[in-house]
Amino acid sequence: MENLPIDINYNKLADWLINRRHCSQQWQTVAAVIRQKIIKAVENMPEDGDFARFKDPAEVTYFQVKELIEKAKETDSGKKNFFGQYSSQIMKDWAEICRLYEKDGVFLADTSQMIARNVNYEIPAIKKQITRCQQIQKECERKEADFTNSAADFRKKYSASCRQIGIEGTKIKTELASLVQNLPDEFNGIATATQELQTAVTYYDEFVAFLMNNDQLQSASLPVLKFVMSRGNVRVYEWRTGQPPQVVEEESIKIDISDELDPTTQAEDIDWGADDNGTIDFGADIDFCDITVESGGQEEDDVIECTDTSDVTPEVREASLEEGVARGDDALSILDNPSTRNLFIDNLMELESFLLQRFAELTSSHADTGPGSQLQCAPATVQLEAEHVETMMSKVQALLKQLTSVQMQHLMLIRSSPRYVDRLCESLRQILLRADKLVLASKEMASKKRAALEEESMLEPHLEALRRQTKTMQQQVMLGFSEE
């Protein structure tokens, strides 16, 4: 029974030692004196040899002191004089420290306190630091992936926006200037394409004339569209006066590309100068302002917004009163002038609405008893099949789509004000700027993750060393009991 081990909780070990009189109640006072002596002894130790590893006085234990003395005995420092005393002052200091440790079992209480400190504070603190490093690594890895994906989304958004405008996005201003130069040809092509709407216009006129029983209504409908169909995309002066101008004083549009910047160059936020609702009045009930490129469910600030017409439209220029001379707005073509262009769009939309209604009536289940049944006595040109109406409707819609496309909207705004090029260029560059910032943030997360990984790799050996030290001290305390 005497050889049975006794289990003692490490937190109660110091009290148990005092109660069993293995050490004195005043051991802490003696331990403080010993610690001061250790500090002085460490300061007098040489930089090399067996003494070199004792540089932190707080980590020196009684058992390390004994180990140091035993090893020092094998060197010159361990020699004794004629009276049996150590000749080296270093050995004298450490021998005194060892004697104080052993007196009244101070080393047992001091070691038990170090065990409790390691178990209660040092080891849990390092574990917590390691856990924090692991959490930082996971969070940085997640954010790095999010930033990388978001940067890719913004670059896709930039490419999609450039495709909508009709440019590659390498040199924005130069490419936009080239598109604007081709804008007159685009307008002339649209004017030529209106010839294909002759059947639809005739159908509309004859249908209205039959219902209203008034042939004079034919000449009053769709005036701008019919004018463009008959004369093409001529000057506004010819539309207004009926005669072509003898002299045209047209102002050339100049776009300054001397300050062309790389789209990836960083820029500050842009003040768009828009009105309260951020819309542009094109002169028609059409809102072309927002150009949204959907990418990954993000829309919020990722749109290219048109600016207020008060900032992009040229100054109001009075039409020339001089006969035969076209200047100012009169010198522009019908589709180039915003006012007449909007009238042209209105005519197309009016024709489209009519054809949509007729197609819906002809394809409805009540076509035989509905309004179509009232046209039985109408001319053959009015009684068309749904397929013919659908064909005419598709041609009108194709022309409207071409005239109101995103690319055409931007080109019209550039045509009205070359300053819009700078704003459009800057808005596109802002998309790339966001992508660059996200790439930088992704790199920062990668760097932070590496730092956390390095810190964890440094803490792991320290934690393992503390665990080994604690187990060693536990065994040494048991050995100290046996020596007593």
C-alpha positions as CSV (number, residue, x, y, z in Angstrom):
1,M,0.0,0.0,0.0
2,E,2.9,2.4,0.7
3,N,4.0,2.2,-3.0
4,L,0.7,3.3,-4.4
5,P,0.9,6.6,-6.3
6,I,-1.0,9.7,-5.2
7,D,-2.8,11.7,-7.8
8,I,-2.6,15.4,-7.1
9,N,-4.2,18.1,-9.3
10,Y,-1.5,20.5,-10.6
11,N,-3.4,23.5,-9.4
12,K,-3.3,22.1,-5.8
13,L,0.2,20.8,-5.9
14,A,1.8,23.9,-4.2
15,D,-0.8,23.8,-1.3
16,W,-0.3,20.1,-0.9
17,L,3.4,20.5,-0.6
18,I,3.0,23.2,2.1
19,N,0.4,21.1,4.0
20,R,2.7,18.0,3.9
21,R,5.6,20.2,5.1
22,H,7.7,19.5,2.0
23,C,8.3,23.2,1.7
24,S,7.9,26.3,3.8
25,Q,5.0,28.7,3.6
26,Q,7.5,31.5,2.9
27,W,8.9,29.8,-0.1
28,Q,7.8,32.6,-2.5
29,T,10.0,35.1,-0.6
30,V,13.0,32.8,-1.0
31,A,12.1,32.2,-4.6
32,A,12.2,35.9,-5.3
33,V,15.7,36.2,-3.8
34,I,16.8,33.2,-5.9
35,R,15.4,34.8,-9.0
36,Q,17.4,38.0,-8.4
37,K,20.6,35.9,-7.9
38,I,19.8,34.1,-11.1
39,I,19.5,37.4,-13.0
40,K,23.0,38.5,-11.7
41,A,24.5,35.1,-12.4
42,V,23.2,35.1,-16.0
43,E,24.7,38.5,-16.6
44,N,28.2,37.2,-15.6
45,M,28.0,34.1,-17.7
46,P,30.2,33.7,-20.8
47,E,28.7,33.9,-24.3
48,D,29.6,30.4,-25.3
49,G,29.9,26.9,-23.9
50,D,27.3,25.3,-21.7
51,F,26.3,28.6,-20.1
52,A,25.2,30.1,-23.4
53,R,21.7,28.6,-23.3
54,F,20.8,30.3,-20.0
55,K,20.0,33.7,-21.3
56,D,16.4,34.1,-20.0
57,P,16.3,34.2,-16.2
58,A,12.6,33.6,-16.1
59,E,13.0,30.2,-17.7
60,V,15.8,28.9,-15.5
61,T,14.7,26.1,-13.2
62,Y,16.3,24.2,-10.3
63,F,16.9,21.2,-12.4
64,Q,18.6,23.2,-15.1
65,V,20.8,24.7,-12.5
66,K,21.9,21.3,-11.3
67,E,22.5,20.2,-14.9
68,L,24.6,23.2,-15.5
69,I,26.7,22.6,-12.3
70,E,27.3,19.0,-13.2
71,K,28.5,19.9,-16.7
72,A,30.6,22.8,-15.4
73,K,32.4,20.4,-13.0
74,E,34.0,18.8,-16.0
75,T,35.5,22.1,-17.2
76,D,38.0,24.5,-15.6
77,S,35.2,26.4,-14.0
78,G,34.5,23.3,-11.8
79,K,37.9,23.1,-10.2
80,K,38.2,23.6,-6.4
81,N,41.0,25.1,-4.3
82,F,42.9,23.7,-1.4
83,F,40.0,24.3,1.0
84,G,37.5,22.5,-1.2
85,Q,35.8,25.6,-2.5
86,Y,35.2,26.5,-6.2
87,S,37.8,28.8,-7.7
88,S,35.4,30.2,-10.3
89,Q,33.0,32.9,-9.3
90,I,30.4,31.6,-11.7
91,M,30.4,28.2,-10.0
92,K,30.2,29.9,-6.6
93,D,27.1,31.9,-7.7
94,W,25.3,28.8,-9.2
95,A,26.2,26.6,-6.2
96,E,24.7,29.2,-3.9
97,I,21.5,29.3,-6.0
98,C,21.3,25.5,-5.9
99,R,21.7,25.5,-2.1
100,L,18.9,28.1,-1.7
101,Y,16.6,26.0,-4.0
102,E,17.1,22.9,-2.0
103,K,16.7,24.5,1.4
104,D,13.2,23.8,2.8
105,G,12.1,22.3,-0.6
106,V,11.8,25.7,-2.4
107,F,12.5,24.0,-5.8
108,L,9.4,21.7,-5.4
109,A,7.0,24.6,-4.9
110,D,8.7,26.7,-7.6
111,T,8.5,23.9,-10.1
112,S,4.9,23.2,-9.3
113,Q,4.1,26.9,-9.9
114,M,5.8,26.8,-13.3
115,I,3.8,23.6,-14.2
116,A,0.5,25.4,-13.3
117,R,1.5,28.5,-15.2
118,N,2.3,26.5,-18.3
119,V,-0.9,24.5,-18.2
120,N,-3.2,27.3,-17.3
121,Y,-1.8,30.2,-19.3
122,E,1.2,29.6,-21.6
123,I,0.0,26.6,-23.5
124,P,-3.7,27.8,-23.9
125,A,-2.4,31.2,-25.1
126,I,-0.2,29.6,-27.8
127,K,-3.1,27.3,-28.8
128,K,-5.4,30.3,-29.1
129,Q,-2.8,32.1,-31.3
130,I,-2.5,29.1,-33.5
131,T,-6.3,28.9,-33.9
132,R,-6.4,32.6,-34.7
133,C,-3.7,32.1,-37.4
134,Q,-5.7,29.2,-38.9
135,Q,-8.9,31.3,-39.0
136,I,-7.0,34.2,-40.6
137,Q,-5.7,31.8,-43.3
138,K,-9.2,30.5,-44.1
139,E,-10.7,34.0,-44.2
140,C,-7.9,35.3,-46.4
141,E,-8.3,32.4,-48.7
142,R,-12.0,33.0,-49.0
143,K,-11.6,36.8,-49.6
144,E,-8.7,36.2,-52.1
145,A,-11.0,33.9,-54.1
146,D,-13.9,36.5,-53.9
147,F,-11.7,39.4,-54.9
148,T,-10.2,37.4,-57.8
149,N,-13.7,36.4,-59.1
150,S,-15.0,40.0,-58.7
151,A,-12.0,41.4,-60.6
152,A,-12.7,38.9,-63.4
153,D,-16.4,39.9,-63.4
154,F,-15.4,43.6,-63.8
155,R,-13.1,42.8,-66.7
156,K,-15.9,40.9,-68.3
157,K,-18.1,43.9,-67.7
158,Y,-15.6,46.2,-69.3
159,S,-15.4,43.9,-72.4
160,A,-19.2,43.6,-72.6
161,S,-19.6,47.4,-72.3
162,C,-17.0,47.9,-75.1
163,R,-18.8,45.4,-77.3
164,Q,-22.1,47.2,-76.7
165,I,-20.5,50.5,-77.9
166,G,-18.8,48.7,-80.8
167,I,-15.1,49.2,-79.8
168,E,-12.3,46.9,-78.6
169,G,-11.4,49.0,-75.7
170,T,-7.6,49.3,-76.4
171,K,-7.7,53.0,-77.3
172,I,-11.1,54.2,-76.4
173,K,-11.0,57.7,-77.8
174,T,-9.4,56.7,-81.1
175,E,-11.9,54.0,-81.6
176,L,-14.8,56.2,-80.8
177,A,-13.6,58.9,-83.1
178,S,-13.4,56.4,-85.9
179,L,-17.0,55.3,-85.2
180,V,-18.2,58.9,-85.2
181,Q,-16.7,59.4,-88.6
182,N,-18.7,56.5,-89.9
183,L,-21.9,57.8,-88.3
184,P,-23.1,59.7,-91.5
185,D,-22.8,56.5,-93.5
186,E,-24.8,54.7,-90.8
187,F,-27.6,57.3,-91.1
188,N,-27.6,57.0,-94.9
189,G,-27.8,53.3,-94.6
190,I,-30.8,53.6,-92.3
191,A,-32.4,56.1,-94.7
192,T,-31.9,53.6,-97.5
193,A,-33.4,50.8,-95.4
194,T,-36.6,52.8,-95.1
195,Q,-37.5,51.9,-98.7
196,E,-38.3,48.4,-97.4
197,L,-41.1,49.9,-95.3
198,Q,-43.0,51.2,-98.3
199,T,-45.5,48.3,-98.1
200,A,-46.1,48.9,-94.4
201,V,-46.6,52.6,-94.8
202,T,-49.0,52.1,-97.6
203,Y,-50.9,49.5,-95.6
204,Y,-51.1,51.9,-92.6
205,D,-52.4,54.8,-94.8
206,E,-55.0,52.7,-96.6
207,F,-56.2,51.1,-93.4
208,V,-56.6,54.5,-91.7
209,A,-58.3,56.0,-94.8
210,F,-60.7,53.1,-95.0
211,L,-61.7,53.3,-91.4
212,M,-62.0,57.1,-91.3
213,N,-63.4,57.3,-94.8
214,N,-61.0,60.2,-95.5
215,D,-58.2,59.9,-98.1
216,Q,-56.6,63.2,-97.0
217,L,-55.4,61.5,-93.8
218,Q,-52.9,59.5,-95.9
219,S,-50.7,62.5,-96.6
220,A,-50.8,63.7,-92.9
221,S,-49.5,60.5,-91.3
222,L,-45.8,59.7,-90.8
223,P,-44.4,62.9,-92.3
224,V,-40.8,62.6,-91.5
225,L,-40.6,58.9,-92.3
226,K,-42.2,59.5,-95.7
227,F,-39.9,62.4,-96.4
228,V,-36.8,60.3,-95.7
229,M,-38.2,57.5,-97.8
230,S,-38.6,59.8,-100.7
231,R,-35.6,62.1,-100.5
232,G,-33.2,60.2,-98.2
233,N,-31.3,61.6,-95.2
234,V,-31.0,65.2,-96.6
235,R,-30.3,68.4,-94.7
236,V,-32.8,69.8,-92.2
237,Y,-32.9,72.9,-94.4
238,E,-34.4,70.9,-97.2
239,W,-36.9,69.4,-94.8
240,R,-37.9,72.8,-93.5
241,T,-38.0,74.7,-96.8
242,G,-38.6,72.0,-99.4
243,Q,-35.5,73.1,-101.4
244,P,-31.9,71.9,-101.1
245,P,-29.5,74.5,-99.8
246,Q,-27.1,76.2,-102.1
247,V,-24.5,76.7,-99.4
248,V,-23.9,74.4,-96.4
249,E,-21.9,75.8,-93.5
250,E,-21.5,72.7,-91.4
251,E,-19.4,72.7,-88.2
252,S,-17.0,69.8,-88.1
253,I,-16.8,67.6,-85.0
254,K,-13.3,67.4,-83.5
255,I,-12.4,64.8,-80.9
256,D,-9.1,65.5,-79.1
257,I,-7.2,62.2,-78.9
258,S,-3.8,63.8,-78.0
259,D,-4.4,62.9,-74.4
260,E,-5.3,59.3,-75.1
261,L,-4.6,57.3,-71.9
262,D,-4.3,53.6,-71.4
263,P,-7.7,52.4,-70.1
264,T,-6.0,50.8,-67.1
265,T,-4.6,54.1,-65.9
266,Q,-6.1,55.0,-62.5
267,A,-8.5,57.9,-62.4
268,E,-10.5,59.6,-59.7
269,D,-14.3,59.4,-59.4
270,I,-16.3,61.2,-62.0
271,D,-18.9,63.9,-61.4
272,W,-21.5,63.1,-64.0
273,G,-23.4,66.4,-63.5
274,A,-26.7,64.6,-64.1
275,D,-30.0,66.0,-63.0
276,D,-32.1,64.7,-60.1
277,N,-33.4,61.5,-61.9
278,G,-30.2,61.0,-64.0
279,T,-32.1,60.8,-67.3
280,I,-31.7,62.4,-70.7
281,D,-34.6,64.0,-72.7
282,F,-34.2,62.8,-76.2
283,G,-37.3,64.7,-77.2
284,A,-39.4,61.5,-77.2
285,D,-40.9,59.2,-74.6
286,I,-37.9,56.9,-74.7
287,D,-35.5,56.4,-71.9
288,F,-32.1,55.3,-73.2
289,C,-30.1,56.3,-70.1
290,D,-29.1,53.2,-68.3
291,I,-26.8,50.7,-70.1
292,T,-26.7,47.7,-67.7
293,V,-24.2,44.9,-68.2
294,E,-25.2,42.0,-66.0
295,S,-22.3,40.0,-64.6
296,G,-22.5,37.7,-61.6
297,G,-25.7,39.4,-60.2
298,Q,-24.0,42.7,-59.7
299,E,-25.7,45.8,-61.0
300,E,-25.4,48.5,-58.4
301,D,-22.7,50.9,-59.6
302,D,-21.8,48.9,-62.6
303,V,-23.7,50.8,-65.3
304,I,-22.7,53.4,-67.8
305,E,-25.1,56.3,-67.3
306,C,-25.8,59.0,-69.9
307,T,-25.5,62.6,-68.7
308,D,-28.0,65.5,-68.7
309,T,-28.6,67.0,-72.1
310,S,-27.9,70.4,-70.7
311,D,-24.3,69.3,-70.6
312,V,-24.1,67.4,-73.9
313,T,-26.2,69.3,-76.3
314,P,-24.7,72.2,-78.3
315,E,-25.8,75.7,-77.8
316,V,-29.0,76.7,-79.4
317,R,-28.2,78.1,-82.8
318,E,-30.8,80.1,-84.7
319,A,-31.7,78.9,-88.2
320,S,-30.2,81.1,-90.9
321,L,-32.7,83.6,-92.4
322,E,-30.4,83.9,-95.5
323,E,-32.0,82.2,-98.4
324,G,-30.2,79.1,-99.8
325,V,-27.6,79.0,-96.9
326,A,-27.8,76.1,-94.4
327,R,-26.0,76.7,-91.1
328,G,-26.3,75.5,-87.6
329,D,-29.0,73.0,-87.0
330,D,-30.2,73.4,-90.6
331,A,-26.9,72.1,-91.9
332,L,-27.3,68.8,-90.1
333,S,-29.0,65.9,-91.7
334,I,-32.5,64.8,-90.6
335,L,-31.2,61.8,-88.7
336,D,-28.2,63.7,-87.4
337,N,-30.3,66.5,-85.9
338,P,-31.8,65.4,-82.5
339,S,-35.2,67.1,-83.1
340,T,-35.9,65.6,-86.5
341,R,-34.4,62.3,-85.5
342,N,-36.8,62.0,-82.6
343,L,-39.7,62.8,-84.9
344,F,-38.4,60.1,-87.2
345,I,-38.3,57.6,-84.3
346,D,-41.8,58.7,-83.3
347,N,-43.0,57.8,-86.8
348,L,-41.4,54.4,-86.7
349,M,-42.9,53.7,-83.3
350,E,-46.3,54.8,-84.5
351,L,-46.1,52.4,-87.4
352,E,-44.8,49.6,-85.1
353,S,-47.7,50.1,-82.7
354,F,-50.2,49.9,-85.5
355,L,-48.7,46.7,-86.9
356,L,-48.5,45.1,-83.4
357,Q,-52.2,45.8,-82.9
358,R,-53.1,44.5,-86.3
359,F,-51.0,41.3,-85.8
360,A,-52.6,40.7,-82.4
361,E,-56.1,41.1,-83.9
362,L,-55.4,38.8,-86.8
363,T,-53.9,36.1,-84.5
364,S,-56.5,36.2,-81.8
365,S,-59.1,33.5,-81.3
366,H,-61.9,36.0,-82.1
367,A,-60.4,37.2,-85.4
368,D,-63.5,36.1,-87.3
369,T,-66.0,38.0,-85.1
370,G,-63.7,40.9,-84.0
371,P,-62.6,44.0,-85.8
372,G,-61.2,42.0,-88.7
373,S,-64.7,40.9,-89.7
374,Q,-65.6,44.6,-90.4
375,L,-62.9,44.7,-93.2
376,Q,-64.7,42.2,-95.5
377,C,-65.7,45.0,-97.8
378,A,-62.3,46.7,-97.6
379,P,-59.8,46.8,-100.5
380,A,-57.6,43.8,-100.9
381,T,-54.6,45.9,-99.8
382,V,-56.2,46.3,-96.3
383,Q,-57.2,42.6,-95.9
384,L,-53.7,41.1,-95.4
385,E,-52.8,37.9,-93.7
386,A,-51.1,37.8,-90.3
387,E,-47.9,36.5,-91.9
388,H,-47.6,39.6,-94.1
389,V,-48.2,41.9,-91.2
390,E,-45.6,40.1,-89.1
391,T,-43.0,40.5,-91.9
392,M,-43.7,44.2,-92.1
393,M,-43.6,44.5,-88.3
394,S,-40.2,42.7,-88.1
395,K,-38.7,45.2,-90.7
396,V,-39.9,48.2,-88.7
397,Q,-38.6,46.7,-85.4
398,A,-35.2,45.9,-87.0
399,L,-34.9,49.5,-88.1
400,L,-35.9,50.8,-84.7
401,K,-33.4,48.5,-83.0
402,Q,-30.6,49.8,-85.3
403,L,-31.5,53.4,-84.6
404,T,-31.9,53.0,-80.8
405,S,-29.0,50.6,-80.1
406,V,-26.6,51.3,-77.3
407,Q,-23.8,52.0,-79.8
408,M,-26.0,54.5,-81.7
409,Q,-27.0,56.3,-78.5
410,H,-23.4,56.9,-77.5
411,L,-22.4,58.0,-81.0
412,M,-25.3,60.5,-81.1
413,L,-24.2,61.9,-77.7
414,I,-20.6,62.2,-78.9
415,R,-21.9,63.8,-82.1
416,S,-23.7,66.4,-80.0
417,S,-20.8,67.0,-77.7
418,P,-17.3,65.8,-78.1
419,R,-16.8,66.3,-74.3
420,Y,-19.0,63.2,-73.8
421,V,-16.0,61.2,-75.1
422,D,-14.0,62.1,-72.1
423,R,-16.8,61.1,-69.7
424,L,-17.5,57.8,-71.5
425,C,-13.8,57.0,-71.6
426,E,-13.5,57.7,-67.9
427,S,-16.6,55.7,-67.0
428,L,-15.1,52.7,-68.8
429,R,-11.7,53.2,-67.2
430,Q,-13.4,53.2,-63.8
431,I,-14.6,49.6,-64.4
432,L,-11.0,48.5,-65.0
433,L,-9.8,50.6,-62.0
434,R,-12.2,48.6,-59.8
435,A,-10.8,45.4,-61.3
436,D,-7.2,46.5,-60.5
437,K,-8.1,47.4,-57.0
438,L,-9.7,44.0,-56.4
439,V,-6.5,42.3,-57.8
440,L,-4.4,44.4,-55.4
441,A,-6.7,43.4,-52.5
442,S,-6.4,39.8,-53.6
443,K,-2.6,40.0,-53.4
444,E,-2.8,41.6,-50.0
445,M,-5.0,38.8,-48.8
446,A,-2.5,36.3,-50.1
447,S,0.3,38.1,-48.3
448,K,-1.7,38.2,-45.1
449,K,-2.4,34.5,-45.4
450,R,1.4,33.7,-45.9
451,A,2.2,35.8,-42.8
452,A,-0.4,33.9,-40.7
453,L,1.0,30.6,-42.0
454,E,4.6,31.7,-41.0
455,E,3.4,32.7,-37.6
456,E,1.7,29.3,-37.1
457,S,4.8,27.5,-38.2
458,M,6.8,29.4,-35.5
459,L,4.2,28.8,-32.8
460,E,3.9,25.1,-33.3
461,P,7.5,24.3,-32.2
462,H,7.2,26.6,-29.2
463,L,4.0,24.8,-28.2
464,E,5.6,21.5,-28.5
465,A,8.6,22.7,-26.4
466,L,6.3,23.9,-23.7
467,R,4.5,20.6,-23.6
468,R,7.8,18.7,-23.3
469,Q,9.0,21.1,-20.6
470,T,5.9,20.6,-18.6
471,K,6.1,16.9,-18.8
472,T,9.8,17.0,-17.9
473,M,9.1,19.2,-14.8
474,Q,6.4,16.8,-13.8
475,Q,8.8,13.9,-13.8
476,Q,11.5,16.1,-12.1
477,V,9.1,16.9,-9.2
478,M,8.4,13.2,-8.8
479,L,12.1,12.6,-8.8
480,G,12.5,15.4,-6.2
481,F,10.1,13.6,-3.9
482,S,12.1,10.4,-4.2
483,E,15.3,12.2,-3.4
484,E,13.8,13.6,-0.2
